[in-house]
């Protein structure tokens, strides 16, 4: 396994995969819309990442941290790497 990451922006080529995974991994009442993550991508204190195993998209994470705020992360693993199970965490 060789895990790499890329920053996600509004023009990210695999944005549809990120959206699909967000919908699959989080129940509607816990899900944050992709548009909410994307509106912070120009801030220096926020980061939105996609993770890949070789060429395969396997997950995403979002983090924000500054003097007034907290760190909030969302991490999902794509089902193919998780033995057909999805894990998600909101912190």
N, CA, C and O of each residue as an XYZ file, in Angstrom:
364
protein
N       0.843     -1.178      0.000
C       0.000      0.000      0.000
C       0.887      1.240      0.000
O       1.819      1.352      0.796
N       0.586      2.162     -0.897
C       1.297      3.432     -0.955
C       0.256      4.542     -0.923
O      -0.376      4.843     -1.935
N       0.083      5.149      0.252
C      -0.932      6.171      0.449
C      -0.365      7.544      0.119
O       0.703      7.917      0.606
N      -1.083      8.294     -0.711
C      -0.711      9.667     -1.037
C      -1.933     10.553     -0.838
O      -3.053     10.060     -0.705
N      -1.710     11.864     -0.818
C      -2.828     12.790     -0.654
C      -2.729     13.932     -1.653
O      -1.654     14.255     -2.158
N      -3.877     14.529     -1.921
C      -3.973     15.709     -2.778
C      -4.966     16.670     -2.146
O      -5.939     16.249     -1.521
N      -4.717     17.956     -2.311
C      -5.663     18.956     -1.831
C      -6.904     18.955     -2.710
O      -6.812     18.842     -3.932
N      -8.059     19.083     -2.080
C      -9.321     19.139     -2.802
C      -9.745     20.596     -2.945
O      -9.748     21.354     -1.975
N     -10.100     20.974     -4.163
C     -10.649     22.295     -4.470
C     -11.916     22.092     -5.300
O     -12.306     20.959     -5.580
N     -12.552     23.191     -5.690
C     -13.765     23.096     -6.501
C     -13.503     22.484     -7.875
O     -14.426     21.976     -8.513
N     -12.262     22.527     -8.331
C     -11.925     21.977     -9.644
C     -11.253     20.614     -9.552
O     -10.707     20.126    -10.541
N     -11.287     20.005     -8.395
C     -10.662     18.702     -8.171
C     -11.286     17.658     -9.104
O     -12.510     17.541     -9.153
N     -10.472     16.897     -9.844
C     -11.024     15.971    -10.848
C     -11.855     14.818    -10.277
O     -12.716     14.294    -10.984
N     -11.632     14.409     -9.039
C     -12.392     13.299     -8.441
C     -13.442     13.788     -7.451
O     -13.809     13.062     -6.527
N     -13.920     14.997     -7.635
C     -14.900     15.561     -6.709
C     -16.165     14.703     -6.627
O     -16.787     14.621     -5.568
N     -16.544     14.072     -7.722
C     -17.716     13.198     -7.701
C     -17.501     11.997     -6.788
O     -18.446     11.533     -6.152
N     -16.283     11.491     -6.715
C     -15.981     10.363     -5.824
C     -16.017     10.794     -4.359
O     -16.472     10.045     -3.494
N     -15.540     11.997     -4.091
C     -15.587     12.540     -2.727
C     -17.049     12.699     -2.300
O     -17.423     12.319     -1.190
N     -17.863     13.258     -3.182
C     -19.286     13.447     -2.880
C     -19.977     12.109     -2.642
O     -20.742     11.968     -1.688
N     -19.718     11.139     -3.488
C     -20.345      9.822     -3.352
C     -19.961      9.173     -2.023
O     -20.810      8.600     -1.340
N     -18.688      9.263     -1.662
C     -18.234      8.676     -0.402
C     -18.828      9.408      0.798
O     -19.187      8.776      1.791
N     -18.933     10.723      0.718
C     -19.539     11.500      1.797
C     -20.982     11.045      2.034
O     -21.417     10.912      3.178
N     -21.706     10.812      0.967
C     -23.093     10.359      1.078
C     -23.162      8.936      1.635
O     -24.015      8.645      2.474
N     -22.275      8.049      1.179
C     -22.279      6.663      1.647
C     -21.840      6.527      3.106
O     -22.365      5.684      3.834
N     -20.895      7.339      3.529
C     -20.278      7.147      4.839
C     -21.028      7.801      5.990
O     -20.953      7.327      7.123
N     -21.744      8.875      5.718
C     -22.396      9.614      6.791
C     -23.903      9.609      6.630
O     -24.405      9.872      5.537
N     -24.636      9.314      7.696
C     -26.098      9.448      7.644
C     -26.451     10.911      7.367
O     -25.688     11.814      7.712
N     -27.576     11.134      6.760
C     -27.965     12.492      6.366
C     -27.913     13.485      7.527
O     -27.490     14.627      7.347
N     -28.340     13.057      8.712
C     -28.360     13.980      9.863
C     -26.961     14.317     10.374
O     -26.807     15.288     11.116
N     -25.950     13.557     10.008
C     -24.568     13.823     10.416
C     -23.709     14.389      9.285
O     -22.605     14.877      9.524
N     -24.206     14.325      8.086
C     -23.422     14.691      6.907
C     -23.295     16.196      6.757
O     -24.273     16.932      6.893
N     -22.100     16.637      6.479
C     -21.846     18.028      6.117
C     -21.752     18.076      4.597
O     -20.995     17.309      4.002
N     -22.509     18.965      3.964
C     -22.473     19.031      2.505
C     -21.079     19.369      1.984
O     -20.326     20.109      2.618
N     -20.756     18.826      0.846
C     -19.463     19.070      0.222
C     -19.223     20.568      0.020
O     -18.091     21.039      0.133
N     -20.276     21.301     -0.275
C     -20.145     22.753     -0.473
C     -19.618     23.453      0.775
O     -18.916     24.459      0.668
N     -19.948     22.931      1.961
C     -19.431     23.514      3.208
C     -17.927     23.320      3.322
O     -17.209     24.248      3.694
N     -17.447     22.132      3.008
C     -16.004     21.888      3.023
C     -15.308     22.808      2.019
O     -14.291     23.428      2.330
N     -15.863     22.886      0.830
C     -15.228     23.639     -0.248
C     -15.173     25.135      0.017
O     -14.265     25.808     -0.469
N     -16.108     25.662      0.765
C     -16.096     27.116      0.999
C     -14.926     27.553      1.890
O     -14.614     28.742      1.953
N     -14.286     26.622      2.570
C     -13.141     26.936      3.415
C     -11.798     26.662      2.754
O     -10.759     26.904      3.368
N     -11.788     26.167      1.529
C     -10.517     25.737      0.926
C      -9.545     26.882      0.645
O      -8.354     26.638      0.449
N     -10.026     28.121      0.622
C      -9.121     29.261      0.424
C      -8.529     29.778      1.734
O      -7.643     30.632      1.713
N      -9.003     29.274      2.867
C      -8.485     29.698      4.168
C      -7.183     28.978      4.490
O      -7.041     27.788      4.209
N      -6.234     29.697      5.077
C      -4.957     29.084      5.462
C      -5.104     28.103      6.616
O      -4.254     27.231      6.795
N      -6.168     28.230      7.400
C      -6.326     27.366      8.570
C      -7.225     26.154      8.314
O      -7.564     25.427      9.248
N      -7.612     25.933      7.059
C      -8.458     24.791      6.713
C      -7.811     23.985      5.588
O      -7.188     24.537      4.681
N      -7.974     22.680      5.671
C      -7.384     21.786      4.671
C      -8.368     20.661      4.360
O      -8.962     20.063      5.257
N      -8.519     20.395      3.083
C      -9.425     19.358      2.594
C      -8.595     18.447      1.691
O      -8.106     18.879      0.647
N      -8.439     17.196      2.092
C      -7.548     16.263      1.408
C      -8.303     15.067      0.847
O      -9.293     14.614      1.422
N      -7.821     14.567     -0.279
C      -8.243     13.269     -0.814
C      -7.073     12.321     -0.654
O      -5.920     12.720     -0.821
N      -7.358     11.071     -0.332
C      -6.314     10.062     -0.167
C      -6.431      9.007     -1.257
O      -7.524      8.617     -1.667
N      -5.278      8.565     -1.705
C      -5.196      7.558     -2.767
C      -4.271      6.431     -2.354
O      -3.241      6.654     -1.717
N      -4.647      5.230     -2.720
C      -3.768      4.074     -2.644
C      -3.356      3.810     -4.088
O      -4.153      3.335     -4.897
N      -2.106      4.124     -4.399
C      -1.648      4.116     -5.792
C      -2.532      5.101     -6.560
O      -2.487      6.299     -6.277
N      -3.329      4.638     -7.516
C      -4.196      5.508     -8.320
C      -5.645      5.522     -7.832
O      -6.456      6.299     -8.335
N      -5.982      4.667     -6.853
C      -7.358      4.494     -6.413
C      -7.720      5.464     -5.285
O      -7.031      5.527     -4.267
N      -8.801      6.216     -5.474
C      -9.321      7.088     -4.421
C      -9.812      6.226     -3.271
O     -10.609      5.311     -3.478
N      -9.339      6.511     -2.046
C      -9.712      5.684     -0.900
C     -10.306      6.468      0.263
O     -10.777      5.853      1.220
N     -10.305      7.786      0.222
C     -10.899      8.511      1.331
C     -10.639      9.994      1.286
O      -9.985     10.503      0.375
N     -11.162     10.686      2.287
C     -10.940     12.125      2.398
C     -10.894     12.547      3.853
O     -11.347     11.825      4.742
N     -10.341     13.723      4.079
C     -10.292     14.305      5.419
C     -10.411     15.813      5.301
O      -9.959     16.407      4.322
N     -11.020     16.425      6.301
C     -11.132     17.873      6.386
C     -10.708     18.278      7.790
O     -11.116     17.663      8.775
N      -9.886     19.317      7.872
C      -9.451     19.805      9.184
C      -9.410     21.322      9.172
O      -9.034     21.942      8.177
N      -9.802     21.910     10.296
C      -9.702     23.357     10.462
C      -9.226     23.624     11.890
O      -9.669     22.984     12.843
N      -8.327     24.569     12.006
C      -7.784     24.889     13.319
C      -7.261     26.324     13.306
O      -6.512     26.714     12.410
N      -7.663     27.100     14.304
C      -7.130     28.452     14.467
C      -7.268     28.861     15.927
O      -7.711     28.067     16.757
N      -6.894     30.088     16.240
C      -6.874     30.550     17.635
C      -8.261     30.542     18.279
O      -8.369     30.374     19.494
N      -9.316     30.719     17.492
C     -10.667     30.774     18.036
C     -11.424     29.462     17.909
O     -12.457     29.267     18.549
N     -10.913     28.576     17.090
C     -11.703     27.399     16.734
C     -11.084     26.119     17.257
O     -10.176     26.141     18.088
N     -11.570     25.045     16.774
C     -11.257     23.695     17.170
C     -10.723     22.946     15.959
O     -10.690     23.481     14.851
N     -10.325     21.758     16.169
C      -9.941     20.882     15.071
C     -11.094     19.934     14.827
O     -11.548     19.249     15.743
N     -11.559     19.893     13.618
C     -12.667     19.010     13.268
C     -12.235     18.186     12.069
O     -11.866     18.737     11.032
N     -12.278     16.895     12.206
C     -11.824     16.030     11.129
C     -12.913     15.073     10.699
O     -13.735     14.626     11.498
N     -12.895     14.778      9.432
C     -13.784     13.779      8.866
C     -12.917     12.840      8.062
O     -12.174     13.277      7.184
N     -13.000     11.585      8.344
C     -12.146     10.632      7.633
C     -12.977      9.442      7.218
O     -13.697      8.863      8.031
N     -12.879      9.080      5.968
C     -13.606      7.930      5.447
C     -12.628      7.045      4.696
O     -11.660      7.521      4.103
N     -12.891      5.785      4.733
C     -12.094      4.831      3.968
C     -12.987      4.195      2.926
O     -14.102      3.770      3.226
N     -12.511      4.132      1.742
C     -13.300      3.547      0.667
C     -13.482      2.054      0.902
O     -12.571      1.385      1.390
N     -14.623      1.544      0.567
C     -14.992      0.174      0.903
C     -14.011     -0.875      0.382
O     -13.816     -1.897      1.040
N     -13.399     -0.660     -0.758
C     -12.510     -1.676     -1.321
C     -11.295     -1.936     -0.442
O     -10.729     -3.028     -0.493
N     -10.882     -0.968      0.357
C      -9.743     -1.170      1.252
C     -10.170     -1.580      2.650
O      -9.331     -1.914      3.488
N     -11.436     -1.556      2.896
C     -11.927     -1.835      4.246
C     -12.747     -3.117      4.285
O     -13.664     -3.255      5.095
N     -12.416     -4.029      3.424
C     -13.120     -5.308      3.379
C     -14.626     -5.108      3.339
O     -15.375     -5.712      4.106
N     -15.050     -4.236      2.418
C     -16.463     -3.934      2.198
C     -17.138     -3.264      3.390
O     -18.359     -3.329      3.526
N     -16.365     -2.630      4.241
C     -16.943     -1.853      5.348
C     -16.490     -0.408      5.212
O     -15.390     -0.139      4.728
N     -17.325      0.508      5.633
C     -16.983      1.927      5.645
C     -16.838      2.391      7.082
O     -17.635      2.032      7.949
N     -15.830      3.178      7.320
C     -15.664      3.801      8.630
C     -15.692      5.301      8.442
O     -15.134      5.824      7.477
N     -16.328      5.981      9.344
C     -16.335      7.445      9.309
C     -16.278      7.964     10.734
O     -16.761      7.319     11.665
N     -15.692      9.114     10.890
C     -15.553      9.716     12.214
C     -15.772     11.215     12.106
O     -15.261     11.869     11.197
N     -16.528     11.742     13.034
C     -16.671     13.188     13.220
C     -16.095     13.515     14.586
O     -16.506     12.926     15.586
N     -15.184     14.410     14.643
C     -14.577     14.813     15.905
C     -14.864     16.262     16.170
O     -14.436     16.799     17.192
